[in-house]
Amino acid sequence: MTLTITLLGTGSPMPSPDRAGPATLISAGDEHYLVDAGRGVLMRLAAIGLGAPNLTAVLLTHLHSDHITDLNDVITTRWVMTFGPTPLTIIGPIGTQHVVDHIVASLEPDIGYRIGHHEDLAYGFTEINVIEVEDGPIDLSGQVAISCAPTDHKPVHPTVGFRFDHTDAGGTASAVTAGDTVPCEGLDRLCAGAHALVHTVIRKDIIATVPIQRMLDTVDYHSSPQEAAQTAERAGIDTLVLTHYVPAISTDDDRADWRALAAQHFSGAIEIGDDLHQIVIAPT
């Protein structure tokens, strides 16, 4: 069975009319794993015919606001758009439980209003199962094997990347979602032998010319297209998927420029897509 990568949101912390916030969907059969939950994620899921109730699990690479902006929307919508208890599994680095607890606390008025008005919600608020991870396999008892490893987005710490492997009679299809990180040992280990790498990137060469310290500060804890390409090449990746574009890509010339930078260091296929772009990974 194939793995399908859907770039639900390819944007960044800067709001865009064309790009939702960081979010990637990894799908195999009827299993759907949402990696990060940036702004607009449920609208993008709706565009491919899915919703919060269809998610097998939500996986967070880190707790930067742009990667969890709409986590509260996922939690609430999963509850009110189903008609019975629908537990939600959220996986993330140490600190995820603290964040989820505070999101649920902020929703307490809404929860009370809905239970008070809708008798069919009397069973209560959705159960949320938070699993905090650092390194190694993650047992969700699904058909897709999931593992994680630490990445380097310091001073944001801890951060993790995720690997998804689906094996059947046709072989194994595998994809890695890196999140925000510079090149590091944990990501190299996670990528080794995988078919595809989804990597957030920024154009350090452009940002370095912006005379705003807050922008300049972003350069030292993200990867450039060249660095993402080097990570993919070291690991023997077949397909490099770039996302989280800073600055935003708006023309074919922009896309060609980004692709050329990555191609200097990577010999495989390079995908630079808009929101809803899909890549199918066949098993080998």
Residue pairs with C-beta under 8 A, 6 or more apart in sequence:
1 28
1 29
1 143
1 166
1 168
1 170
1 173
1 283
2 28
2 166
2 173
2 280
2 281
2 282
2 283
3 26
3 27
3 28
3 144
3 164
3 166
3 173
3 174
3 175
3 195
3 196
3 280
3 281
4 25
4 26
4 27
4 28
4 278
4 279
4 280
4 281
5 24
5 25
5 26
5 175
5 196
5 198
5 241
5 278
5 279
5 280
5 281
6 24
6 25
6 27
6 48
6 276
6 277
6 278
7 24
7 198
7 241
7 243
7 273
7 274
7 275
7 276
7 277
7 278
8 20
8 23
8 24
8 25
8 34
8 41
8 44
8 45
8 275
8 276
9 19
9 20
9 21
9 22
9 23
9 24
9 36
9 38
9 39
9 40
9 41
9 44
9 275
10 19
10 20
10 22
10 243
10 244
10 245
10 273
10 274
10 275
10 277
11 18
11 19
11 20
11 21
11 22
11 38
11 39
11 244
11 245
11 248
11 275
12 19
12 21
12 22
12 66
12 202
12 244
12 245
12 246
12 248
13 21
13 64
13 65
13 66
14 246
14 248
15 39
16 248
18 248
18 250
18 274
18 275
19 245
19 248
19 274
19 275
20 38
20 39
20 40
20 41
20 43
20 44
20 275
21 36
21 37
21 38
21 39
21 40
21 41
21 66
21 67
21 69
21 70
22 36
22 38
22 66
22 67
22 200
22 243
22 244
23 34
23 35
23 36
23 37
23 38
23 41
23 44
24 34
24 35
24 36
24 177
24 198
24 243
25 32
25 33
25 34
25 35
25 45
25 48
25 50
26 32
26 33
26 35
26 144
26 164
26 175
26 177
27 33
28 143
28 144
28 164
28 166
28 173
29 143
31 56
31 142
31 143
31 144
32 50
32 54
32 55
32 56
33 55
33 56
33 57
33 58
33 59
33 144
33 146
33 164
34 41
34 45
34 55
34 57
34 58
34 59
34 74
35 59
35 60
35 61
35 162
35 177
35 179
35 198
36 59
36 60
36 61
36 67
36 68
36 179
37 58
37 60
37 67
37 68
37 69
37 70
37 71
37 73
37 74
38 66
38 67
38 68
38 69
38 70
39 66
39 69
39 70
40 70
41 70
41 73
41 74
42 51
42 52
42 70
42 73
42 74
42 77
44 275
44 276
45 51
45 52
45 54
47 276
48 276
51 77
51 81
52 73
52 74
52 77
52 78
52 81
53 78
53 81
53 82
53 86
55 74
55 78
55 88
56 89
56 140
56 142
57 88
57 89
57 90
57 91
57 140
58 71
58 74
58 88
58 89
58 90
58 91
59 90
59 91
59 92
59 146
59 162
59 177
60 67
60 68
60 71
60 90
60 91
60 92
60 93
60 96
61 67
61 92
61 93
61 151
61 159
61 160
61 161
61 162
61 177
61 178
61 179
61 180
62 92
62 93
62 153
62 156
62 158
62 159
62 160
62 179
62 180
63 92
63 93
63 95
63 96
63 99
63 156
64 153
64 156
64 180
67 179
67 180
68 99
71 90
71 99
71 100
71 103
72 103
72 106
72 107
74 88
75 88
75 100
75 103
75 104
75 107
75 126
75 128
76 107
76 110
78 86
78 88
78 126
79 86
79 121
79 125
79 126
80 114
80 121
82 126
83 120
84 123
85 123
85 124
85 126
85 127
86 126
87 126
87 127
87 128
87 129
88 126
88 127
88 128
88 129
89 128
89 129
89 130
89 131
89 140
90 96
90 100
90 128
90 129
90 130
90 131
91 130
91 131
91 132
91 133
91 138
91 146
91 148
92 99
92 130
92 131
92 132
92 133
92 160
93 132
93 133
93 134
93 158
93 159
93 160
94 132
94 134
94 158
95 132
95 158
96 130
96 132
97 130
97 132
100 128
100 130
104 125
104 128
111 125
114 121
115 121
115 122
115 124
115 125
131 138
133 148
133 160
134 148
134 150
134 158
134 160
135 148
135 149
135 150
135 160
135 186
136 147
136 148
136 149
137 145
137 146
137 147
138 146
138 147
138 148
138 162
140 146
143 166
144 164
144 165
144 166
145 164
145 165
145 166
145 167
146 162
146 163
146 164
146 165
147 162
147 163
147 165
147 190
148 160
148 161
148 162
148 163
148 190
149 160
149 161
149 163
149 186
149 187
149 189
149 190
150 158
150 159
150 160
150 184
150 186
151 159
151 160
151 161
151 178
151 179
151 180
151 181
151 184
151 186
151 187
152 159
152 181
152 182
152 183
152 184
152 186
152 187
152 221
153 159
153 179
153 180
153 181
153 182
153 221
153 222
154 221
155 221
156 180
156 221
159 179
159 180
159 181
160 179
160 186
161 176
161 177
161 178
161 179
161 181
161 186
161 187
161 190
162 176
162 177
162 190
163 174
163 175
163 176
163 190
163 191
163 194
164 174
164 175
164 176
164 177
165 172
165 173
165 174
165 194
166 172
166 173
166 174
166 283
167 283
168 283
170 282
170 283
171 283
171 284
172 283
172 284
173 195
173 281
173 282
173 283
173 284
174 193
174 194
174 195
174 196
174 281
175 194
175 195
175 196
175 197
175 198
175 281
176 187
176 190
176 191
176 194
176 196
176 197
176 198
176 237
177 198
178 187
178 197
178 198
178 199
178 200
178 223
178 228
178 231
179 200
180 200
180 221
180 222
180 244
181 187
181 200
181 221
181 222
181 223
182 220
182 221
182 222
182 223
182 227
183 223
183 227
183 230
183 231
187 231
188 231
188 234
188 235
191 197
191 231
191 232
191 234
191 235
191 237
192 235
192 236
193 235
193 236
194 235
194 237
195 237
195 238
195 239
195 281
195 284
196 237
196 238
196 239
196 240
196 241
196 279
196 281
197 228
197 231
197 232
197 235
197 237
197 239
197 240
197 241
198 241
198 243
199 223
199 228
199 231
199 232
199 240
199 241
199 242
199 243
200 222
200 223
200 242
200 243
200 244
201 222
201 223
201 224
201 225
201 227
201 228
201 242
201 243
201 244
201 245
201 246
201 258
202 218
202 219
202 222
202 223
202 224
202 244
202 245
202 246
203 224
203 225
203 245
203 246
203 247
203 258
204 219
204 222
204 224
205 224
206 247
207 215
207 216
207 218
207 219
207 246
207 247
208 216
208 219
210 216
218 246
222 246
223 231
224 261
225 242
225 258
225 261
225 262
226 261
226 262
226 264
226 265
228 240
228 242
228 262
229 240
229 261
229 262
229 263
229 264
229 265
229 266
229 270
230 265
230 266
232 240
232 266
232 268
233 265
233 266
233 267
233 268
237 266
237 268
238 268
238 269
239 268
239 269
239 270
239 271
239 279
239 281
240 262
240 266
240 268
240 269
240 270
240 271
241 271
241 273
241 279
242 258
242 262
242 270
242 271
242 272
243 273
245 258
245 272
249 255
249 258
249 272
255 272
258 272
259 270
259 272
262 270
263 270
271 277
271 279
273 279
